Amino acid sequence: MTCVYDLDKGVVLHVGKGKVSGVLVPFWKRIKINKIQMESVAIDMSPASILSVKTNAPKATMVFDQFHIIKKLNETISKIRRDLYNKEKNKVIK
């Protein structure tokens, strides 16, 4: 599911089934019809979300949400650890 929230007001603005940019077409139509200007948009790090915001709100500042940043960081650290372990199997790693 793709959910769009107004973080200032704490309300759900749109819910769509799936995670592709096409799910947001009705949302972006409403934004354009109502001539709403967005200052910033918090999104996950998916290419579909990034493209959707760049296409429909090019002046808005994009902010990646904390959950996805930490997840990406943890994945990178785990990969480094695995690579180090595989390279140095016979040595003690602290």
SULNORLIN-V638522 format. One line per field, one symbol per residue. psi: psi as a letter, one per 30 degrees, with the letter a starting at -180 (. if undefined). A space follows every 50 residues. Layout:
psi = ???
//
This chain:
psi = kkkkkjfefhlkfkkljlglffffeeeeeeeeeghkkkelkklagkeeee eeeeefiffkkkkkleeeeeeeeeeeeeeeeeeeeeeheglkk.
//
